[in-house]
Amino acid sequence: MTNVAVVGVGQTKFGELWEHSLRDLGVKAAAAALGDAKAEAGIVQSLYIGNMSAGRFLGQEHLGALIADNLGIPHIPAVRCEAACASGSVALRSAYLDIKSGNADAALVVGVEKMTDLANDEVSMTLAAAGDQEWEAGIGLTFAGLYALMARAHMHKFGTTREQLAMVSVQNHSNGKNNPYAQFNMAVTLEDVLNSSVVADPLRLLDCSPITDGAAAALLVSDKLAKQFENPVWILASEQANDAVALHDRKSIVEMQAAKMAAKKAYEKTGLSAKHMDVAEVHDCFSINEIISLEALGFCEPGRGGKFVESGAAALDGEIPVNTTGGLKSIGHPVGATGVRQICDIVRQLRGDSINQIKGAKTGMNLNVGGSGATAVVNILGNELKGA
Ligand code: COA
């Protein structure tokens, strides 16, 4: 089977982008990725769109054909992939498998979401549809509410503190200060987080990722084509696992089984482990999720995520720099785009051109989570073809 490389990445600015339509955003990110690869759109043999809910956010469906047409490549197979906030990663994984299977030599992935055209209460209801409609959304549980339940349980079981949750946000806002694509460039202090307004106790405004418009894209190619490109970054593994949608149907609400399983499969496939990673992007949609994600990926023991962050181990100069350009908290979280944006940032780190470059980074991973953990995708990337 062929190997698969990412040879171009690109993204739009993230934020409230009222002057841009969804198709504008998708096309801009795609053009940026093709430009980064120095490739023409004609190279693309299949197109995968990561998008959670353009139908409800904007009344627009059929995004595969729409974006392909607007890119000037209307006749290639093009499809939208949906798995809530993991839509971008399932699109990337579909493109990866398309090439891996020998069906295509070049596939383009575009993650895109335009959320800010709706009022915030309508956005919350739209997002809540990624939970269990009958048992969660229907009784008024938003995603902030679901993650608040997980946070409380984690605090109760492991002694995770309110301050440790806040440290996740402080660190990610600090990492995003110089990110030109980020929705928020301001630094926040521990006091800012602890004094921000309560959204769903114990989570406060500055524990939450914002509501965001934006797009990100990546061009993937086979071994055969990779030789034509400068600095290919190899996808060493792309693994997905799932779990019950409803939180109460899970074995535990203080850990993410799907994320643990996806990571285990990715580690087994590559022969690598957490200790081999030089950099990681994890899904900090709410501060508690970064803590649970660090545990799921094996960077620390179960229950120790809060202490791990507090120790500085996940900082830019720590043992595993996490969310080095700001994470969802600072960059923003256009839900269908986030998984692809994470890949853009890992690729830049492994090529050596990140805004917050980790010296000598050779291997990195991302964890993109859908909903409160019902879908998890883990990718391991390397600037050399090792362990693949
Ligand atoms: N972090 C920092 N600042 C934020 C913010 C966030 N997450 N969300 C909004 N703000 C700021 C706005 O920029 C605005 O600032 P300004 O007054 O200086 O212009 C102010 O807070 C009010 O913004 P508004 O949009 O009215 O906030 P809100 O209270 O309606 O919404 C949240 C805030 C946290 C409830 C909303 O962002 C949210 O629901 N986030 C979670 C999204 C989500 O669930 N994603 C899926 C994850 S699984």
Residues whose N, C-alpha, C, O or C-beta is under 5 A from the ligand:
A	BS01	COA	C85 N120 L127 F143 A144 V199 L205 L206 C208 S209 P210 I211 C285 G371
